[in-house]
């Protein structure tokens, strides 16, 4: 399971949904939505902390590594700590919301078992959503790896040039330039021209190639240096497009740091 969220907005939306649902549940029970909202606001840090600790620490560290005994033990410890924190929330609710009168909070305000059930239902729901997202992301990664494997089966780029099929070894390509209605492939032995769109060509190339501009694709093995604004392949400086800077930085960060 990934430890970082690829889309934090989904997490924010999920917890907003949780707050609304809990407020409606307890508000309907108490007949006081305002008091329920304040109560949920005090309860939600426990739910949130328990959920992320369970999903991002206990599950990947123990369950996914098949350490089931430790998984059960730490889950039990988490349950105990959560119940203890819930009892503190109940105490503050009793003092500040109920004016020392549980009856004003409704029939379920002091039911710790109900809170535990609600809490772990939310944790379980969050876990299911995270696992479903993880499965989807893993499928995408596997699909990309299979595509990359298919691309690497060929050690050359096949294009149509001068009405003939030409096969250019990948390692011979320095960079590819888009010239409006055709592309120019710069190799160690010269240049070749082909009528093909650069975006379509890029989809056929393995990941040893990197698009740095709407008009340029470079062979990463031919990069001699680069900065925040340009990439130098062999002795040729090429500008990095504004919309490609993040992608270039992430792809080349292992080589050296951007200036």
GUKEFI-933255 format. One record per residue (C-alpha): residue number from 0; x, z, y. Coordinates in steps of 0.25 Angstrom, whole numbers, m for minus. Layout:
<rs>
R; resi; X; Z; Y
R; NUM; X; Z; Y
...
</rs>
This chain:
<rs>
R; resi; X; Z; Y
R; 0; 0; 0; 0
R; 1; 5; m4; 14
R; 2; 9; 8; 22
R; 3; 6; 0; 35
R; 4; m7; m6; 39
R; 5; m7; m21; 42
R; 6; m19; m19; 50
R; 7; m21; m5; 57
R; 8; m34; m10; 63
R; 9; m41; m10; 50
R; 10; m37; 5; 48
R; 11; m42; 8; 62
R; 12; m55; 1; 59
R; 13; m56; 9; 46
R; 14; m54; 23; 52
R; 15; m64; 19; 63
R; 16; m74; 16; 52
R; 17; m71; 29; 45
R; 18; m74; 37; 58
R; 19; m87; 30; 60
R; 20; m92; 32; 46
R; 21; m87; 47; 46
R; 22; m94; 49; 59
R; 23; m107; 43; 54
R; 24; m107; 51; 41
R; 25; m104; 65; 47
R; 26; m112; 62; 60
R; 27; m124; 58; 52
R; 28; m123; 71; 44
R; 29; m121; 80; 56
R; 30; m130; 73; 65
R; 31; m119; 73; 75
R; 32; m110; 60; 76
R; 33; m102; 66; 87
R; 34; m98; 78; 79
R; 35; m95; 69; 67
R; 36; m86; 60; 75
R; 37; m78; 72; 80
R; 38; m77; 77; 66
R; 39; m73; 64; 60
R; 40; m62; 62; 71
R; 41; m56; 75; 65
R; 42; m58; 71; 51
R; 43; m53; 57; 52
R; 44; m38; 61; 54
R; 45; m39; 67; 40
R; 46; m46; 55; 34
R; 47; m36; 46; 40
R; 48; m23; 54; 37
R; 49; m28; 56; 22
R; 50; m31; 41; 21
R; 51; m18; 36; 26
R; 52; m10; 46; 18
R; 53; m17; 43; 5
R; 54; m17; 28; 7
R; 55; m3; 26; 13
R; 56; 5; 38; 6
R; 57; m2; 43; m6
R; 58; m7; 30; m12
R; 59; 5; 21; m10
R; 60; 15; 32; m13
R; 61; 9; 38; m26
R; 62; m3; 30; m30
R; 63; 3; 16; m29
R; 64; 16; 21; m35
R; 65; 8; 27; m47
R; 66; 11; 41; m44
R; 67; m3; 45; m47
R; 68; 0; 60; m49
R; 69; 6; 61; m35
R; 70; m5; 52; m30
R; 71; m16; 62; m35
R; 72; m8; 74; m30
R; 73; m6; 69; m16
R; 74; m20; 64; m15
R; 75; m24; 78; m19
R; 76; m15; 84; m8
R; 77; m21; 74; 2
R; 78; m35; 78; m1
R; 79; m32; 93; 0
R; 80; m25; 91; 14
R; 81; m37; 82; 18
R; 82; m47; 93; 14
R; 83; m39; 103; 22
R; 84; m39; 95; 34
R; 85; m54; 92; 33
R; 86; m56; 107; 33
R; 87; m49; 108; 46
R; 88; m58; 97; 52
R; 89; m70; 105; 47
R; 90; m65; 117; 54
R; 91; m63; 110; 67
R; 92; m76; 103; 65
R; 93; m83; 117; 63
R; 94; m76; 122; 75
R; 95; m77; 111; 85
R; 96; m89; 102; 80
R; 97; m98; 112; 74
R; 98; m96; 124; 83
R; 99; m93; 133; 71
R; 100; m106; 128; 64
R; 101; m105; 119; 52
R; 102; m120; 116; 53
R; 103; m118; 109; 66
R; 104; m108; 99; 59
R; 105; m118; 95; 48
R; 106; m119; 98; 33
R; 107; m106; 91; 29
R; 108; m96; 96; 39
R; 109; m90; 107; 31
R; 110; m90; 99; 18
R; 111; m76; 97; 15
R; 112; m78; 89; 2
R; 113; m87; 79; 10
R; 114; m75; 77; 19
R; 115; m65; 75; 8
R; 116; m75; 65; 1
R; 117; m76; 57; 14
R; 118; m61; 58; 17
R; 119; m57; 53; 4
R; 120; m67; 42; 4
R; 121; m61; 37; 17
R; 122; m47; 38; 11
R; 123; m52; 30; m2
R; 124; m59; 20; 7
R; 125; m46; 18; 15
R; 126; m38; 17; 3
R; 127; m46; 6; m3
R; 128; m46; m2; 10
R; 129; m31; 0; 11
R; 130; m29; m4; m4
R; 131; m38; m16; m2
R; 132; m30; m21; 10
R; 133; m17; m19; 3
R; 134; m22; m27; m9
R; 135; m26; m38; 1
R; 136; m12; m37; 8
R; 137; m5; m38; m6
R; 138; m12; m50; m10
R; 139; m8; m57; 3
R; 140; 6; m53; 1
R; 141; 6; m58; m14
R; 142; 0; m71; m9
R; 143; 10; m73; 1
R; 144; 21; m70; m9
R; 145; 15; m80; m18
R; 146; 15; m91; m7
R; 147; 29; m88; m3
R; 148; 33; m89; m18
R; 149; 27; m103; m19
R; 150; 34; m107; m6
R; 151; 47; m103; m11
R; 152; 46; m111; m24
R; 153; 50; m122; m16
R; 154; 64; m121; m9
R; 155; 61; m132; 0
R; 156; 51; m137; 11
R; 157; 44; m150; 7
R; 158; 40; m158; 19
R; 159; 36; m173; 23
R; 160; 46; m179; 32
R; 161; 48; m194; 35
R; 162; 37; m197; 25
R; 163; 46; m190; 14
R; 164; 45; m177; 7
R; 165; 57; m168; 11
R; 166; 61; m156; 4
R; 167; 69; m146; 13
R; 168; 75; m134; 7
R; 169; 70; m121; 14
R; 170; 84; m116; 16
R; 171; 88; m129; 24
R; 172; 77; m127; 34
R; 173; 81; m121; 47
R; 174; 68; m121; 55
R; 175; 56; m129; 56
R; 176; 50; m134; 70
R; 177; 36; m139; 73
R; 178; 36; m151; 82
R; 179; 21; m153; 85
R; 180; 16; m162; 74
R; 181; 28; m161; 65
R; 182; 39; m151; 61
R; 183; 54; m152; 61
R; 184; 62; m145; 50
R; 185; 76; m141; 54
R; 186; 85; m140; 42
R; 187; 100; m138; 40
R; 188; 101; m153; 37
R; 189; 92; m158; 49
R; 190; 78; m160; 53
R; 191; 66; m165; 46
R; 192; 52; m168; 52
R; 193; 38; m167; 45
R; 194; 24; m168; 50
R; 195; 19; m154; 46
R; 196; 13; m142; 54
R; 197; 23; m131; 55
R; 198; 12; m121; 51
R; 199; 9; m128; 38
R; 200; 24; m129; 35
R; 201; 26; m115; 37
R; 202; 16; m111; 27
R; 203; 24; m118; 17
R; 204; 37; m111; 20
R; 205; 42; m99; 13
R; 206; 45; m86; 21
R; 207; 59; m90; 23
R; 208; 53; m97; 35
R; 209; 48; m91; 47
R; 210; 39; m97; 58
R; 211; 44; m92; 72
R; 212; 36; m101; 81
R; 213; 25; m111; 80
R; 214; 35; m122; 80
R; 215; 46; m115; 72
R; 216; 49; m111; 57
R; 217; 62; m105; 54
R; 218; 70; m103; 41
R; 219; 73; m88; 41
R; 220; 86; m90; 34
R; 221; 91; m99; 45
R; 222; 88; m88; 56
R; 223; 101; m84; 63
R; 224; 95; m75; 73
R; 225; 83; m72; 81
R; 226; 77; m64; 92
R; 227; 63; m61; 98
R; 228; 62; m75; 103
R; 229; 69; m84; 94
R; 230; 75; m87; 81
R; 231; 88; m94; 78
R; 232; 89; m103; 66
R; 233; 103; m108; 63
R; 234; 106; m111; 78
R; 235; 92; m115; 83
R; 236; 85; m105; 91
R; 237; 69; m105; 89
R; 238; 59; m98; 98
R; 239; 50; m88; 91
R; 240; 35; m90; 94
R; 241; 28; m78; 101
R; 242; 18; m77; 90
R; 243; 29; m77; 79
R; 244; 38; m66; 85
R; 245; 32; m55; 76
R; 246; 32; m63; 63
R; 247; 47; m67; 66
R; 248; 51; m53; 69
R; 249; 44; m48; 56
R; 250; 50; m59; 48
R; 251; 65; m58; 53
R; 252; 66; m43; 56
R; 253; 73; m42; 43
R; 254; 84; m52; 48
R; 255; 87; m44; 61
R; 256; 80; m39; 73
R; 257; 73; m47; 83
R; 258; 80; m45; 97
</rs>
